[in-house]
Amino acid sequence: MAKVIINEKEETYEDGTLLVEIAKLHQKDYRDDIVLAQYNGSLAELNKKVSGTANLEFITTADKDGRRAYRRSVVFLLQRALMIAYPRPMFAYLRVHHSLGQGDFCTFDGVDEITEEKIAEIKKIMLDLVDKDLPLEKYSIKTSEAREMFHGYNMKNKELLLKYRTSSNINVYNLDGCKDYFYGYMVPSTGYLKYFDILKFENGIMLMFPNGNKLTGDTKTVAEFSRPMKLFHVQQAASKFGETMGVPTVGDLNEAISSGRIKDIVLSQEAIMERNIGELAQTIASRKDVKFVMMAGPSSSGKTTFSHKLSAQLRALGCTPHPVPLDDFYLNRDQMPIDEYGEKDFESIEGLDIPYFNECMVKLLKGERVLLPNFNFKIGKREYNDHYMQLGKNDILVIEGIHGLNDRMSSSLPSESKYKIYLSALTQLSIDEHNPLSTADGRLIRRIVRDSRTRGTSAAETIAMWDSVRRGEEKYIFPFQEQADYLFNTALIYEMAVLKLYVDPQLFAIEPDHPMYGEAKRLIKLLDYFLPMAPDVIPNNSLVREFIGGSCIL
């Protein structure tokens, strides 16, 4: 008999009982659908069998690992539906390009036009498959056999990806005859996949998911699609760049590294980024009324290096830029607002002295001489250290902070005096046809490397605070990205191969009994797809140097 400890209570089951059967008995105690489990501290699918004595925690669609499993399983469901809607020889080939809001932007290769009627047909097929509650079967095969199989399916990106897998076997999933390889875990069967929608969008579709989590409490209502067109066009440009450089996927990047082409790719992308920053500076300099460049972006988007690079380009055009961190306008620590967890909320816009900031900026715009504050983070108070400023004819303030795009922050300034820039690291790479590379994962890896080097923060500590950082981004940054005059992509197509060298040792240092071990293990598996790349070909003014060190800018 197997002894299973759930919520500190011991339960007894026959050896070999599936976790899914135990989950069904406990589902009534959970508001959200159980889709995965923590089994003796490790993430496990519900088709795992119990044996011996085990600690068991259930993972629902309100948890981040549960949401990931749910979303990739819906993608698999869509693949199977396309096989039915477009039978051979008219087979439609699914490509999942990138996330957009709470959905994935997808296209169908081999299809000239995706009509509303066809979308309705595909959605009905998917719902029929849900009603049938078909299993998502996982089985292990030799990696060489998987490559041959995907070659036969014309899944060239998967075939190339597996060329660089060092493991002799991999796990493949089968859904009613549709076979695929996925990065991450899946739900047990199609009956779990009730909540999704498909919308026609541009030259493809949006596959929409629920937006629920532990805070919003709604995991069974599909999110609305806000059509963030500026973000979409930047992501499309990133994808096109990857294709132009011949490295749209991780497998292609590995090919470039192993063949020695990577140096040319690095130098080309660095040159393109400098050109784009230069063109942006020309746009700002040409607008004579602009005195405030308002800049915001999520964590580890490269704001510090970017602001220095933009300032250098502005100086080359005859402007005189001055950095003004919004952090200097924090309220004193004893005045900070409290979040829903009872902690001081340093992410909230209410933690900034908005009236005082506007007062200072309006005076500067009028040509007055103003004493600007500096925030002393050691004592948690604003200080005034003879930091006077008066705007001349060619002066421009480069204002950086997470609330830079929020109109509340600069409501007293005329719109023509402001130019808003949103920064984010929107990766050009996909793992393969059906597994886009998460931009949030890329930023987390950047931050682990930087914080270890500059702040002495361990990988476990950085991972532990990441959920809080992400909540702040969702609340205070992402809603304002479409209000920017310019969205700038700071991702570098080669960076994960370089960051791997720095982050792997830190992730491996997290012990199995540590609460952050599961997330560390997931990131290690992700980085295992990449061949490592030495940093010696990276210029010392590269944005990636902000994270790995050796920058001549900072």
C-alpha positions, 0 to 999 in steps of 0.5 A: 500500500502507498501512503500519501500525505496531503495537507498534513493528513495521511491517506492510503492507496493501492500501489500504482494508483494514478495521481489523477484518481486521487485528484478527483477525490480532492477536486471538491476542496479546490476552486480551480481545476487540478492539473498537476501535482508536486510529488515529493517536492518535484513537479509531476503530471497526474498520470504518475503512479504512487508508491511507498510514502509520498508528500503530495500537493496539487497544482491548479490552473491558478498556479503558474505551473498549472497555467503553463501546462494548460496553455501548452495542452490547448496548443496540442488540442489545436494541432489535433483539430487542424489535422481534422479540419485540413486533412492531407494533402491540404494539411495546415501546419501550425506555427505558434509565434509568440504570446500577445496579452493572454493568448498566443498568436498563431498562423497556419502554413499552407493555408491561403486565408483563414476565414471566420467560418473555418475558425468556427469549424476548428473551434467546434472540432476542439470542443468535440475533442474536449467532450470525448475526454481523450488522453494525452499519452506520454511515452519515451523514445530514442532521440534519434527515432524522434528526429526521424519521426519529426522529419517525416512530419516536416517539423524541421525546427523540432528535428534540428532542435533534437540534433543538439539534445544530449539525452538519448531518450525524450518524451513524446506526447500522443493525442488521438494520433497527433504526436509532438514534443513539448517543453514542459508538462501537460494535463492528463486528457482533453476533458480538462481543456474547456476554456479557450477561444479562437479569434481571427487576427491579422494573417493568423489567429489568436488562441486565447486562454483564461487570465485567472490566477490566485489573485484574480480568482477567475480561471474559467473565463477566457480573457478579452483580447485588447489588440495591442497593435504596437506590441504586435508589430514590434514582435513581428519585426523581431520574428522577421529579424530572426528569419532574416539572420537565419536564426528563427529558432534555438536549433538554428542558433545552435547551428550558427554557434557550431559552424562559427557564424555566430560572430557575424550574427553578433556584430550585425545585431549590435550594429542594427541596435545602434542604428535603431537607437540613432534613428530614435534619437533623431526623431526626438531631436527633431521635435523641438518641443520635446523636453522630457523623454519618459521611459519605462519597461519591465525588470531586466529590459536593459533600461540602464544601458539603453538610456546611456546609449540614447543619451550618447546619440542625443549628444551627437545630435547637439542635445544635452540629455540629463538622467532623472530617475523617478525613484528620486521622487519616492515618498519617505519609507514611513509613508509608503502604501501597503499592498494586499500582503501587508507589505510596503508596496514599492511598485505602486505609483502611490509610493511616488510623490506625484504632485511634487514631481509635476511641480518640479517638472513644470518649473523646469519647463518654464525655465526656472532653476529647481533643486531636485531631490535624491532618494537615499535608499539606506535611510529611506528618505529623500535628500537635497544635495545641491542638485540644481537644474535649469533647462537650456535650449538643447537640454532634454530630461531622460526620465526613467521609472516603472511609471514613466508611461502613466499619464498620472505621473506627468499630468501637468506637462503638455503632451507635446513636451513628452516623448514616451518610450517603452522597453522590453526584451521580446526575444526573436527566438522560438524553441521550435514550431509550437514552443515559443521562448518566454520573454519573461524567462529571458528577463528572469535569467538576465536578472539572476545573472546581473543580481548575482554579479552586482548585488550578491543576490543568489539565484534562489533569492531572485527567483523567490521575488520574481512572482512579486516583480511580475505582479507589479509589471502586470499592474503598473507597466504592461497596461501602459505599453500601448501609450508609448510613442515608441516601443523598443526591443532590447532582446539580443538573438544570441544572449541565452547562449551567453547567459547560460554560461553564467546562470547554469552554475547558480541554478545547479547550486539550488538544492532539491529541498529548497522551495525554489528548486522546481523553478531552477530545474525548469530553467536548467531544462530550458537552457539545456536546449542551447549550446553555450557561447563564449562572451569574447565576441561580444562588444563592450558596449553591448546591452547584454554587458549590463548583465554579464559585466565588462560594459564600457558604458556603465 
